[in-house]
């Protein structure tokens, strides 16, 4: 067998397979970052809804929810490309209503508050120009509903 005929074949194989391997690694990084962001956002939404539900009025609840969500995102090291701007809603006796109406419901009536958080996760640092159509950002959203104490006074 003539070894000179096979000379350089490994180099060609590496040159062909290396871009595919790098693209696979980048896509795994994107999927992993999205999964971690989704888990962090779920925790932040939970903490935000809980912080809102133990407040006595809607204004205080909004502030407490934003602070709790931001603390959780900071703790997880998740830096969103967008500003943290949660949406708030509520329900009274099983009927959807505004956040403010949930806090102004009478004592003894079941009421809940829901906090929804969206985070724009950036992939700019791991994106490859050679992958056409690869997203540079992904919008991840999470929400959580927490009950208000039905026997606690509200304002």
N, C-alpha and C positions, 0 to 999 in steps of 0.2 A: 504494500500500500504506500502510496506516495504522500508523505506528510506535507509537502509544499502545496498540494492542491487544497488542503483544508486550512491553510494558514489564513488567519484573519476572520474565520467564520464566527468565532466567539464575539469578536468586536461587532460584527454585523448584527448578531442576535441581541446583544446588549443595546445597540443603537436603536433597534426596532422595538424591543420590549420595555426599555427604560421609560419612555414617555407614558406608556400605558400604565405602568406601575406607579409612576408619580401621580398621574391623574386619579388612579384608584385611591391612593393615600390622601389626596386632597378631598375627594368626595367622602371618604371616611371621616375626615376632620370636620367637614361641613355637617354631616349627619350627627356626629358626636356633639358638636357645638349646639346644634338645634335641640337635641335631646336634653342636654344639660340646661339650656335656656328654658325649655318647657317645664322641667322639674323645678327650677328656681322660681319661675313665674307662678306656678301652682302654689308653692309655699308662700310667696309674697301675697298672692290674692287671698289665701287663707288667713294670714296674719292681718291683712288690711281689713277684711270683713269682720274678724274677731275684734280688732281694735275699735272699729266703728260700732259694733253691736253693744259694747259695754259703755259707750258714751251716752250722755243724757240728752244731747240735742244734735241736730243735723250738722250744724257748723263745726262743732267740736269733733264730731264723728268723721267728717271729711278730712280735717287736719290730721287727726290721729291715724286714719287709714293711710294717707299718703306717707306719713312718717314711718309707719310700720312697714309698708311695702318697700320704701327706699332703704331702710335698714336691712331688710332681708336680701334685697338685690345686692347691696354693698357687701354683705357678709358672704354671699355666694360669688362675688367678684364679677357679676354680670353688668356690663356697661351697655345700656341700650343706646342706639343711635338717635332715637326720638326722646322727647321729654316725657317724663312719667306723668300722664294725665288720665287717671282712672275715671271710669264712668260709674255712677252710683244709681241704684234703683232699689225699690222696696216692694213689699207686699203686705197687705193687711187682711186678715181672715181669709187667706188664700187667693186674694184678688190682687193682680199686679197694680202697683201704684208708684208714686214718686218716692224718692228717698226721704224728703221732708214729711210727706204724709205718713210714712211708716213711724217716724218719731213723734208725730202729733196724734197718733192713734190712742184711743182710751186705754187706760190700765185694765188688764184682764183680757185683752184681745190679742190673739196671736199675730205677731208682725215679724217680718224678716227684712234684712238689708243684704243687698248683693253688690259686690265690688268686682268690676271687670278691668283687667289691666292688659295692655298691649305693649310689646317690646319689639323694636326693630333690631334684629341681631345682624351684625355686619360680618361678612366673610371677605372683606376687601384684602385683609392681610394673608389669606390663604387661597385666594382665587388665582386661577391660571388663565392667561389670555388665549392659550391654545385650545381651551375648551369653549367652543362657541355656545352661547345660551346659558352658561353657568350663572346662577344668580349671585349677586353680590350682597343681597340682604334677604332676610326672611322675617315676616311678621308672625310673632308667636303671641297668642292670646290665652288668658286664663281668667276664670271667674270663680267666685265662691260665695255662697249664701250662708248667713249666720242669723240665728233667731235673736230677737230682742227679748229680754226678760219680761214676761207678760205681767208680772206683779211689781215691777219697778217703775217709779214715776218718771215721766218724760216731759220735756218742755216743748 
